[in-house]
Amino acid sequence: MTLKKDFININSSEIDHYKNKNFELFAVCNHIGKSNSGHYTSLSKHHLLNQWYEFDDKQVKKYDSNVVTKNAYLLFYSQSNN
């Protein structure tokens, strides 16, 4: 499989617009397994409590370990006011 390297066309002025902005990680989608099968979990940060939670099928629990690991598949950021 070959991925086209420039599938998103962003010009330099658009990049400059975000250079001095701050972004905060608020969620992570994890994949454990192979590319054709496996299991997905997610982590999400409660913005008022500043606490991470893990969502795994029907189970939700507090999460206090490293948020970004080798299983991280998608990272979700929001622009921070700081």
C-alpha positions in Angstrom: 0.0 0.0 0.0 1.3 3.4 -0.9 0.1 6.6 0.7 0.3 9.9 -1.2 2.6 12.1 0.8 0.8 15.4 0.0 -2.8 14.4 0.3 -3.5 17.5 2.3 -2.6 20.7 0.6 -1.6 23.4 3.2 0.2 26.5 2.1 2.8 28.2 4.2 0.6 31.1 5.2 -1.8 28.6 6.8 1.0 26.9 8.7 2.3 30.3 9.9 -1.1 31.1 11.3 -0.8 28.1 13.7 2.9 28.5 14.6 2.4 30.5 17.8 -0.8 28.8 18.9 -1.1 26.4 21.8 -2.9 23.1 21.5 -4.0 20.8 24.2 -4.5 17.0 23.8 -8.0 16.0 24.9 -8.5 12.5 23.6 -6.6 9.5 22.2 -7.9 6.6 20.2 -5.8 3.4 20.7 -5.6 0.3 18.6 -4.2 -3.0 19.9 -3.6 -5.8 17.4 -2.9 -6.1 13.7 -3.9 -3.9 10.8 -6.7 -6.2 9.8 -8.0 -7.0 13.3 -7.7 -5.9 16.9 -9.3 -3.9 19.6 -9.9 -0.2 20.0 -9.9 1.8 23.3 -10.0 5.5 23.9 -8.8 8.0 26.5 -10.5 11.3 27.1 -9.7 14.2 29.4 -12.5 15.7 31.5 -11.7 19.4 31.1 -13.2 20.5 34.4 -11.7 17.8 36.6 -8.4 17.7 34.6 -8.7 13.9 34.8 -8.1 11.3 32.1 -10.6 8.4 31.6 -10.2 5.2 29.7 -13.1 3.8 27.7 -12.9 0.1 26.9 -16.1 -1.4 25.6 -18.6 -1.2 28.5 -16.0 -0.2 31.1 -14.9 3.4 32.0 -12.3 4.0 34.6 -9.9 6.8 35.7 -6.6 6.7 33.9 -3.3 7.8 35.5 -0.6 6.4 33.2 1.0 7.8 30.0 -1.6 8.9 27.6 0.3 8.6 24.4 1.8 5.2 23.9 2.9 3.0 21.0 -0.8 2.0 20.6 -2.0 5.6 19.9 -3.8 5.6 16.6 -5.4 9.1 16.6 -4.7 12.1 18.7 -7.3 14.8 19.2 -6.3 18.4 20.0 -8.1 21.6 20.7 -6.7 25.1 20.5 -5.9 26.3 23.9 -6.4 29.9 25.2 -3.0 29.8 27.0 
